Amino acid sequence: MKKLFIVLLVQDGENRHTHRVLSTCKDNQNVQEAAQKYAKSYYGKGERDEFSDFYYFNAGSTTVKVENVRELTEFEYQLMSDIFSNVRKPKVYFEIVQTGYNECLDREEVQIHCGENGNMMIAKTPKGFVVDVYKQDDHVETMTVWKDDLSPLEITIDPNVHGTKIKEFLETQGQSQMEITANLGLHPAHNMSDEILMEDYFYLEGKKKWYPKSGNSMYTDFQEAIALYLQENRNDY
């Protein structure tokens, strides 16, 4: 394969720039023909003007012309390829230095380089993750992320098993009609306030009380499960 360095003159509306690219062609192919073929397909399929050697694209709003083409040696091609790669390489803040299984510590690890001076080590443990942050060689901070926090265990409420917890929830979490309307500044009559209350609360007829729906940020995981259970079985209470 021949190694080529092609220079194109690109006119896009009022904007003109020079496009430099590395390309290849077969050993039996003419270098000039290979460059013209590249220019012709620069923006799709262009039409060539036989008088100016420009290729026209987008109904003539964009033109491309081969300014120069040169065949390179293998060394020149690799050198210019490295230069072009470094020019195009974006500057990133995070860089993964290493990842894999640490046999000595019996755990999976990821080391990330952060900016100019920082490093972060993330280690997988049976209970979750340990994140260590370093500044140069100095340890700065350690944070743990437990597996249960990422995927909380599903809690199934059984009234025969959790009867005491359900009773405690019913006694402590509910508010009467008068209490909740007074606290929220609503009209005390059911027909004047129920529609508003039902957006965030559910009513248990047997207890004559309103309870926050599941999803309330004040609930523990277990209280959340009880609230959901009562919403689905409100006729039993």
C-alpha positions in Angstrom: 0.0 0.0 0.0 1.2 3.5 -0.8 1.1 6.1 2.0 -0.2 9.5 1.0 -0.3 13.0 2.4 -3.2 15.0 0.8 -3.8 18.7 1.1 -7.3 19.9 0.1 -8.7 23.4 -0.3 -12.2 23.5 1.1 -14.6 26.4 0.4 -17.9 26.1 2.5 -20.0 29.2 1.9 -17.9 32.1 3.0 -15.5 29.9 5.0 -12.3 28.6 3.4 -9.8 26.3 5.1 -7.1 23.8 4.2 -7.7 20.2 5.1 -4.7 17.9 5.6 -5.2 14.2 5.7 -3.2 10.9 5.6 -4.5 8.3 3.3 -3.5 5.1 1.4 -4.0 3.6 -2.0 -3.0 0.4 -3.8 0.6 0.0 -5.0 -0.6 0.0 -8.6 -2.7 3.1 -8.3 -1.7 6.5 -9.5 -1.1 8.9 -6.6 -2.8 11.9 -8.3 -5.8 9.7 -9.1 -6.1 8.5 -5.5 -6.0 12.1 -4.3 -8.8 13.1 -6.7 -10.9 10.1 -5.7 -10.5 11.2 -2.0 -11.6 14.7 -2.9 -14.5 13.5 -4.9 -16.0 11.7 -1.9 -15.1 14.3 0.7 -18.7 15.4 1.2 -20.5 12.5 -0.4 -20.4 12.3 -4.2 -19.1 15.4 -5.9 -19.2 16.7 -9.5 -15.9 17.9 -10.9 -15.6 21.2 -12.8 -13.2 20.4 -15.7 -12.0 24.0 -15.9 -11.1 24.6 -12.3 -10.6 21.1 -10.9 -13.0 21.8 -8.1 -15.5 19.2 -6.9 -18.9 20.7 -6.2 -21.2 19.5 -3.3 -24.5 20.6 -1.8 -25.7 22.2 -5.1 -22.4 24.1 -5.4 -22.4 25.7 -1.9 -19.3 23.6 -1.0 -16.3 23.1 -3.2 -13.2 20.9 -2.7 -9.9 20.9 -4.7 -6.7 19.0 -4.4 -3.9 21.5 -3.7 -1.2 18.9 -3.2 -0.5 15.2 -2.7 2.7 13.5 -1.7 3.7 9.9 -1.4 5.3 9.2 2.0 7.8 6.6 3.3 6.6 4.3 6.0 8.7 6.3 8.6 7.2 9.6 7.5 3.7 8.1 7.5 4.0 6.8 11.1 5.6 10.0 12.3 2.8 12.2 10.8 0.2 9.8 12.0 1.5 10.2 15.6 1.5 14.0 15.2 -2.0 14.1 13.9 -3.2 11.7 16.6 -1.8 14.0 19.3 -3.3 17.1 17.8 -6.8 15.5 17.7 -6.5 13.9 21.1 -8.9 15.7 23.5 -7.6 16.8 26.9 -9.4 14.6 29.5 -9.5 15.0 33.2 -10.1 11.4 34.1 -7.8 8.6 32.8 -8.1 5.0 33.7 -4.6 3.9 34.7 -5.3 0.2 35.5 -8.1 -2.1 36.1 -8.3 -5.8 37.0 -8.0 -8.3 39.8 -5.5 -7.8 42.6 -4.5 -11.3 43.6 -2.5 -10.0 46.7 -5.5 -8.2 48.1 -8.1 -10.7 46.6 -10.2 -8.0 45.1 -11.1 -6.2 41.9 -9.7 -2.6 41.5 -9.8 0.4 39.2 -7.2 3.1 39.5 -8.2 6.5 37.9 -5.8 9.4 37.4 -7.7 12.7 38.2 -6.2 15.9 36.7 -2.6 16.7 37.3 -2.2 15.6 41.0 -5.1 13.4 42.0 -5.6 9.7 42.0 -8.7 7.6 42.8 -8.8 3.9 43.7 -12.1 2.0 43.6 -12.0 -1.4 45.1 -14.8 -4.0 45.0 -15.5 -5.8 48.2 -18.1 -8.5 49.1 -20.2 -5.8 50.9 -19.9 -3.1 48.2 -17.2 -0.6 47.2 -14.3 1.3 48.8 -13.2 4.6 47.2 -9.8 6.0 48.2 -8.8 9.5 47.0 -5.1 10.6 46.9 -3.3 13.8 46.3 0.1 12.8 44.9 1.1 10.2 47.5 -1.0 11.6 50.4 -4.3 9.9 51.3 -7.1 12.5 51.4 -10.4 10.7 51.8 -12.1 7.3 52.0 -15.7 6.6 51.2 -17.7 3.4 51.3 -20.7 2.5 49.2 -22.5 -0.6 50.4 -24.2 -3.0 48.1 -27.4 -2.8 50.1 -27.6 1.0 49.6 -27.4 0.5 45.8 -29.9 -2.4 45.7 -32.0 -2.3 48.9 -33.5 -5.7 49.9 -37.2 -6.0 49.1 -39.2 -6.1 52.2 -42.4 -8.2 52.2 -45.0 -7.4 54.9 -46.8 -10.3 56.5 -49.5 -9.2 59.0 -49.0 -12.5 60.9 -45.3 -11.8 61.3 -45.2 -8.0 61.4 -48.5 -7.3 63.3 -46.8 -5.4 66.1 -44.9 -3.1 63.6 -48.1 -2.5 61.6 -49.9 -1.6 64.9 -47.1 0.8 65.8 -47.2 2.4 62.4 -51.0 2.9 62.6 -50.7 4.6 66.0 -47.8 6.9 65.2 -48.0 7.9 61.6 -51.7 8.8 61.1 -53.5 12.1 61.6 -57.2 12.7 62.0 -59.2 14.8 59.6 -59.1 17.8 62.0 -55.4 17.4 62.7 -54.2 17.1 59.1 -56.4 19.9 57.8 -55.3 22.2 60.6 -51.6 21.4 60.0 -51.9 22.0 56.3 -54.3 25.0 56.4 -57.1 23.2 54.6 -60.9 23.3 55.1 -61.9 20.6 57.7 -64.7 19.2 55.7 -64.0 16.0 53.7 -65.7 17.3 50.6 -63.5 20.4 50.6 -60.1 18.8 51.3 -60.1 15.1 50.4 -59.2 15.6 46.8 -56.1 17.7 47.8 -55.1 15.3 50.6 -55.3 12.2 48.3 -52.4 13.4 46.3 -49.9 12.7 49.1 -51.9 10.7 51.7 -54.2 7.7 51.9 -57.2 7.4 54.2 -58.0 4.3 56.4 -61.8 4.3 57.1 -61.4 1.9 60.0 -58.9 4.2 61.8 -60.5 7.5 60.6 -57.0 8.8 59.9 -54.8 9.9 57.0 -51.3 8.4 56.4 -48.5 9.6 54.1 -48.3 7.5 51.0 -45.3 5.3 50.3 -42.4 7.4 48.9 -42.4 9.8 51.8 -38.8 10.8 52.5 -39.4 10.6 56.3 -40.1 6.9 56.2 -37.5 4.2 57.0 -37.3 1.3 54.5 -39.5 -0.8 56.8 -42.1 2.0 57.2 -42.1 2.5 53.5 -43.0 -1.2 53.0 -45.8 -1.0 55.6 -47.2 2.1 54.0 -47.3 0.4 50.6 -48.9 -2.7 52.2 -51.6 -0.6 53.8 -52.4 1.3 50.6 -52.9 -2.0 48.8 -54.9 -3.6 51.7 -56.7 -0.5 53.1 -60.1 -2.3 53.3 -58.6 -4.6 56.0 -57.9 -1.7 58.3 
